Every structure is written in structure tokens, then in C-alpha cells.
Amino acid sequence: MARRDQKRRTRQSPESQPLRQYTTYSPGLKRPRHQTLTESGDQPAKKGFGKILVRILLILVLLILIVGIVIAVWDARNISSASQKMFGSGSIFDLLSTSGARTTDTGRINILLVGYSVDDPGHPAANLTDSIILMSIKPSDNTGYMLSIPRDLYVAIPGYGYGKINEAYQDGGTGLLEQIVQADFGQPINYYALIDYAAVKDTVNALGGITVSIKSTDPRGLFDPNISPADGGPLKLANGPQELDGQTALNLTRARGDPCGCGQVAYGFAQSDFDRTQHQRQVLTAIKDKLNWKLVLNPWKNGEILQAIATNVKTDIKATEIRSVFGAFNSVPNSKMQSLSLRDLNGHNYLAGYTTLYGQSALVPADGVGDYSSIQAAISQLSQ
């Protein structure tokens, strides 16, 4: 008997009994609510929290995908619209082409950048080129240089005789200008970009401004009273880093401190047009510095930039080549993009003053009118 009682007690021990299920009834309910009570009573709550967390993560992933798709579609529309305006083709597939850029025999990409003021009909000599820059890029080592060609350089213009190089575009367009640069500087031109000056103002504004370091020999910085108040003038900038909006950046690329006859005296432009070309290269470098991949994430801003460029730039770069050309340009760090002038190329001045038959002041090679042998040798050394 004692043994049976012991077995019965053992079977009825709470530790050995299975978990019981209690049924609770709530008034007004037709069916009972069942709830299993366990020692780990918070387990169902943990499982519920895990499900909520998974749902939240799924929603976040879905939102990110939707935002990514919206940005991608918006970017594609921006690019297609600008491409149609600039290249005559809005095909995204053309822009994604892996066609290589045209290069010289030494593997360089030479682009003739030509700035003019056709956007400003009231600007004196609007059809003359205010800026001519030979930009040469070497994709193999991500280096390059920008060489300013003085607008007052006295050259032989085929079919027109001698004249200042800034007259060549007016006489025969970019084709004639390319022909002269190739002949006199000994460098083949792969592409040209004809840049309306409005591109500078619109692009800088779209970028939210640029930073340029003013390094005038005058301790006061730069002052040019020739810029009219209607254009945000006169131009006045202190030495050191300066934040520029689009209009001020444009004014800097145009200013050279000429006498104005207005009772005010310019300062900070000791080399006149050479200072201006230096500032043009600075502004171009500053724009390049802000053109980066992050703009892909801001279709509103990159749309403005693309339209500013497409509206104000004409080029013979094909849509299928632009990816290679821009990729090579963007791969050159600012520290490896040399800013050069014939006035001080490798510490040597390759230019001399000259007075034309019509009494105009001009510039010619230091070796004499039409003798570009030393200039070609210096540039050839740069272009190895």
C-alpha cells in the first residue's frame, strides 16, 4: 500500500504534470478564449515584437527601393533631355556606350575650349572669342593641363591674312580656329567645346556656388569698375578663399582691369588679360571640383546643371563618346591638372609685345612673328 501511494503521489507531482490549459470565458462571447499559461509567459510577446520588427524592416527596404527608382527615373529623364538638346539624341543607351574617346598618337585627349559672349548681344564684340583654352588629358595616368591661348595672339588666319586669334571664330567658326591652333601649337585637336558665357553663371548657381582663392599681387585683392551694376558690379574681391555665386564667377572670368574713364581705378590686374585667363582656369577647376557622383542623388540639382550645360555648350563630342571623355576629365585630380600660361611656361616667357600695321597692340611669339618653334617644343614636352 505504501508503495502504491508513493507511485500515485509521484504521478500527481506538479513537476511531472504537463502544462495545463485553462479556459477563460468572457461575457458576451459565444466562444471561449483559450490561453496557455507557461513558465515563460513573455514568449508570445517576444514573437510578436519580432514580427513587427521584420515588417518595419520590410517597409523601410520597400521605401528605399521606391525612392531609388524615383531618383533613377528622374535622373534618366534629366540626362535624356540634356542629351537630346546637346547631341541630338536622347537615347540613354548611347550615353552608356563604352565607345572610347578619340585620342592623339600619344594617347591624350585634346579639347579646345572656346568661350564667347553671344548670350549677351549688348556685349562689345560678342562674336569674338573671349577665352581660348587648350585642355589636354592623359587618361593613362590621370594627369592633364589647361593652357590659355591669349586672345590678342597675332596669327595667320587662312584666307584672311594676319589678325588676332580671337577673330578666327568670327571669320570661319570653330573649324578655322582649330586649324590655326593645330598648325601653330603643333597639337592635334580631338574635340571642341564652344561655351556661351551664360553656362558659367547658370552652372555655378545650380551648384550652389563655388570657392575660388584670389591671389592678387595687390594686397587689396581685385577691383574692376568696368562691371556694370546691372551685372552685379563693380567686381571687388579680397585676397584669399572667396565664395562666388554665378554672376560673380562670370564677372571674374571677364574682368581684366581695363581703364574705364569713370573716375575709378582698377587694381589687382597687373597682367590684364593674363590675369583674366588665370581666373578663367580657376573657375573651370572650381566647377570641376563640385561635379561629383553625389549629384546623382539630387535630380533637382543635377537637372539644372545638365540644362545649363546643354543649353550653353556646343560640341562635336558624340553621345556615344561623352562617357569616356567626361570620365577621363573627371578622373584627373585638381592637383594633377596644371594651369598654364605662355607668359610663364616652365619659368619662361614665350611671348612678346607687338604693334600691328593698323596700330593695334598684339602678342607674338618671342622668337618672332609666325615663329612657333619654341612654343611647339615646350608644349610637346608637356604632352609626352
C-alpha positions in Angstrom: 0.0 0.0 0.0 2.7 2.4 0.9 4.4 1.7 -2.4 1.1 2.4 -4.4 0.6 5.6 -2.5 4.1 6.7 -3.3 3.6 6.0 -7.0 0.3 7.9 -7.0 1.9 10.9 -5.4 4.8 10.7 -7.9 2.3 10.8 -10.8 0.5 13.7 -9.3 3.6 15.7 -8.6 3.3 19.2 -10.1 6.8 19.0 -11.6 5.8 15.9 -13.6 2.5 17.1 -14.8 2.1 18.5 -18.4 1.2 22.2 -18.8 -2.5 22.6 -18.2 -4.6 24.7 -20.5 -7.1 26.9 -18.7 -10.2 28.1 -20.5 -11.5 31.5 -19.6 -14.9 32.8 -20.6 -15.7 36.4 -21.3 -19.3 37.6 -21.0 -21.0 38.2 -24.4 -18.6 35.9 -26.3 -20.1 32.9 -28.0 -16.8 31.0 -28.0 -14.3 30.7 -25.1 -10.9 32.3 -25.4 -8.1 29.9 -24.8 -4.7 30.9 -23.3 -1.9 28.6 -22.5 0.0 29.6 -19.4 3.6 28.7 -19.2 6.5 29.4 -17.0 8.0 31.6 -19.8 4.8 33.7 -20.1 6.5 36.5 -22.1 7.4 34.3 -25.1 4.3 35.2 -27.2 5.2 38.9 -26.7 8.7 38.4 -27.9 7.5 36.6 -31.0 5.0 39.4 -31.7 7.8 42.1 -31.4 9.9 40.1 -33.8 7.2 40.1 -36.4 6.7 43.8 -36.0 10.4 44.5 -36.4 10.5 42.3 -39.6 7.5 44.3 -41.0 9.2 47.6 -40.2 12.4 46.5 -41.9 10.5 45.3 -45.0 8.6 48.6 -45.2 12.0 50.5 -44.9 13.5 48.4 -47.7 10.5 49.0 -49.8 10.6 52.7 -49.3 14.3 52.8 -50.1 13.6 50.9 -53.3 10.8 53.2 -54.3 12.9 56.3 -53.6 15.8 54.8 -55.6 13.6 54.0 -58.5 12.1 57.5 -58.5 15.6 59.1 -58.4 16.8 56.8 -61.2 13.9 57.6 -63.4 14.2 61.3 -62.7 18.0 61.2 -63.4 17.3 59.3 -66.6 14.8 61.9 -67.8 17.2 64.8 -66.9 20.1 63.1 -68.8 17.9 62.2 -71.8 16.6 65.8 -72.1 20.0 67.3 -71.9 21.4 64.8 -74.3 18.7 65.5 -76.9 19.5 69.2 -76.7 23.3 68.8 -76.8 23.8 65.8 -79.1 20.5 65.4 -80.9 19.9 62.0 -79.3 18.1 61.4 -76.1 19.0 57.7 -76.0 20.3 56.6 -72.7 21.9 53.6 -74.4 24.1 55.9 -76.5 25.3 57.6 -73.3 26.1 54.3 -71.6 28.1 53.3 -74.6 31.7 52.1 -73.9 33.0 53.7 -77.2 36.4 55.1 -76.4 37.3 58.8 -76.9 39.4 59.9 -79.8 43.0 60.4 -78.8 46.3 61.7 -80.2 49.2 59.5 -81.1 50.5 59.9 -77.6 47.2 58.7 -76.0 46.0 62.1 -75.0 42.5 63.7 -75.3 42.9 67.3 -76.6 39.9 69.6 -76.3 39.7 73.2 -77.4 37.6 75.2 -75.0 36.3 78.3 -76.6 34.3 81.0 -74.6 32.3 83.7 -76.3 29.5 86.2 -75.3 26.8 85.5 -77.9 24.4 85.3 -74.9 24.9 89.0 -74.3 24.1 90.9 -77.6 25.0 94.2 -75.9 28.4 92.9 -75.0 31.1 94.5 -77.3 32.4 92.2 -80.0 30.1 89.4 -78.8 31.1 87.1 -81.7 34.8 87.3 -80.8 36.2 84.6 -78.5 37.0 86.0 -75.1 38.6 82.8 -74.0 40.6 80.0 -75.7 42.0 77.2 -73.7 43.7 74.0 -74.9 42.8 71.3 -72.4 44.9 68.1 -72.7 44.1 65.0 -70.6 46.2 61.9 -70.3 43.9 59.0 -69.2 46.7 56.6 -68.7 48.0 58.4 -65.6 45.1 60.8 -64.8 47.0 64.0 -65.5 46.3 67.0 -67.6 46.9 70.6 -68.3 44.9 73.7 -69.3 46.9 76.1 -71.4 45.4 79.6 -72.1 45.9 81.0 -75.6 45.9 84.8 -75.4 43.1 86.4 -77.4 45.5 89.0 -78.7 47.9 86.5 -80.2 48.7 87.7 -83.7 48.4 84.7 -86.1 48.0 83.9 -89.7 44.3 83.3 -90.4 43.9 81.1 -93.6 42.0 83.1 -96.2 42.1 86.3 -94.2 45.7 87.2 -93.6 47.2 88.1 -90.2 44.9 89.1 -87.3 44.3 88.4 -83.7 43.3 84.8 -82.9 40.0 85.9 -81.3 38.8 87.0 -84.8 39.2 83.5 -86.2 35.8 82.2 -84.9 34.0 85.2 -86.4 35.8 84.6 -89.7 35.3 80.8 -90.0 33.9 79.2 -86.9 35.4 76.6 -84.7 36.8 74.7 -87.7 39.1 77.6 -88.6 40.1 78.2 -85.0 41.0 74.5 -84.6 43.1 74.7 -87.8 45.1 77.6 -86.5 45.8 76.1 -83.1 46.8 72.8 -84.6 49.2 74.5 -87.0 50.8 77.0 -84.6 50.9 74.9 -81.5 51.7 71.5 -83.1 48.9 69.7 -81.2 46.1 67.8 -82.9 42.6 68.7 -81.6 40.3 65.8 -80.9 37.2 67.8 -79.8 36.0 71.4 -79.3 33.5 72.9 -76.8 32.0 76.3 -77.7 30.9 77.7 -74.4 28.4 80.5 -74.1 29.3 82.6 -71.0 25.9 82.1 -69.6 27.0 78.5 -68.9 29.3 79.8 -66.2 26.6 81.7 -64.4 23.9 79.1 -64.7 26.2 76.2 -63.8 27.7 77.9 -60.7 24.3 78.9 -59.5 23.0 75.3 -60.0 26.0 74.0 -58.0 25.1 76.4 -55.1 28.3 78.5 -55.7 32.0 77.8 -55.9 35.1 78.6 -53.9 38.0 80.4 -55.6 41.2 81.5 -54.0 42.1 85.1 -55.0 45.9 85.6 -55.2 46.4 89.1 -56.5 49.7 90.8 -56.2 47.9 93.8 -54.8 47.2 93.4 -51.0 43.7 94.8 -51.5 42.8 92.0 -53.8 40.8 92.7 -57.1 38.8 95.6 -58.2 37.3 96.2 -61.6 34.8 99.1 -62.1 34.1 98.1 -65.7 31.4 95.6 -64.5 28.1 97.4 -64.5 25.7 97.4 -61.5 23.2 95.7 -63.7 25.6 92.7 -63.8 26.4 92.8 -60.1 29.4 95.1 -60.5 31.8 96.6 -59.9 33.8 93.5 -59.2 35.6 93.6 -55.8 37.2 90.6 -54.1 39.7 90.4 -51.3 42.6 88.0 -51.4 42.1 84.5 -50.1 39.3 82.0 -50.5 36.0 83.6 -51.8 32.6 82.1 -52.2 31.2 83.1 -55.6 27.7 83.0 -56.9 27.1 82.5 -60.7 27.1 86.2 -61.6 30.3 87.0 -59.6 32.0 84.0 -61.1 31.1 85.2 -64.6 32.3 88.7 -63.8 35.6 87.2 -62.6 36.1 85.4 -65.9 35.5 88.6 -67.8 37.4 91.2 -65.7 40.8 92.3 -66.7 41.0 95.8 -65.0 40.9 98.0 -68.1 40.7 101.8 -67.7 37.1 102.7 -67.5 37.1 106.5 -67.7 34.6 106.5 -64.9 36.7 108.2 -62.2 37.6 104.9 -60.6 40.9 103.0 -60.9 41.1 99.2 -61.1 43.6 97.3 -59.1 44.8 93.7 -58.8 45.1 93.1 -62.6 48.8 93.7 -63.1 48.9 91.4 -66.1 45.5 92.4 -67.5 44.3 89.6 -69.9 46.7 87.1 -68.4 45.1 87.6 -65.0 41.7 87.1 -66.6 42.8 83.8 -68.3 44.2 82.6 -65.0 40.8 83.3 -63.3 39.0 81.5 -66.1 41.1 78.4 -65.4 40.4 78.8 -61.7 36.7 79.0 -62.2 36.7 75.9 -64.5 38.7 74.0 -61.9 36.3 75.0 -59.1 33.3 73.9 -61.2 35.0 70.6 -61.9 35.7 70.1 -58.2 31.9 70.2 -57.4 30.8 67.9 -60.3 30.9 64.6 -58.4 28.8 61.4 -58.1 26.7 62.8 -55.2 24.8 64.9 -57.7 23.2 61.7 -58.9 21.3 61.6 -55.6 19.8 65.1 -56.2 17.9 65.0 -59.5 16.5 68.5 -59.0 20.1 70.0 -58.8 21.6 67.8 -61.5 18.7 68.6 -63.8 19.6 72.3 -63.5 23.3 71.7 -64.1 22.6 69.5 -67.2 20.3 72.0 -68.7 22.8 74.9 -68.0 25.4 72.9 -69.9 23.2 71.6 -72.7 21.7 75.0 -73.4 25.0 76.9 -73.4 27.6 74.5 -74.8 28.1 73.3 -78.4 30.5 70.4 -79.1 31.5 67.8 -81.6 31.7 65.1 -78.9 29.3 62.4 -79.8 26.7 61.0 -77.4 28.5 57.6 -77.6 31.8 59.2 -76.6 30.7 61.6 -73.8 31.0 58.9 -71.1 34.7 58.2 -72.0 35.6 61.9 -72.4 33.8 63.1 -69.2 35.2 60.1 -67.3 38.7 61.0 -68.3 38.2 64.6 -67.4 36.7 63.8 -64.0 39.4 61.3 -63.1 42.1 64.0 -63.1 42.5 65.4 -59.5 42.8 69.1 -59.3 46.3 68.7 -58.0 47.3 67.0 -61.3 45.5 69.4 -63.6 48.2 72.0 -64.4 47.1 75.6 -65.1 49.5 77.1 -67.6 50.2 80.4 -69.5 52.6 81.1 -72.3 53.7 84.1 -70.3 55.2 81.9 -67.7 55.5 78.3 -69.0 58.1 76.4 -67.1 59.5 79.7 -65.9 59.9 81.1 -69.4 58.1 83.8 -71.3 57.3 82.7 -74.8 55.5 85.9 -75.9 56.5 89.4 -76.9 54.6 92.6 -77.4 53.8 93.7 -81.0 52.1 96.6 -82.8 50.2 95.7 -86.0 50.2 97.6 -89.2 46.9 99.2 -88.0 48.4 100.3 -84.8 46.8 97.6 -82.6 48.6 96.2 -79.6 49.1 92.4 -80.0 51.2 89.5 -78.9 53.5 87.3 -81.0 56.0 84.5 -80.2 59.2 85.7 -78.6 61.1 84.1 -81.5 59.3 86.4 -83.9 56.0 86.8 -85.9 54.9 83.4 -87.1 57.8 81.5 -85.4 56.2 79.0 -83.0 59.1 76.6 -82.9 60.0 77.2 -79.2 56.3 77.2 -78.2 55.7 73.9 -80.0 58.8 72.3 -78.4 57.6 73.4 -74.9 54.1 72.1 -75.4 55.4 68.9 -77.0 57.4 68.3 -73.8 54.2 68.8 -71.7 52.3 66.4 -73.9 54.6 63.3 -73.7 
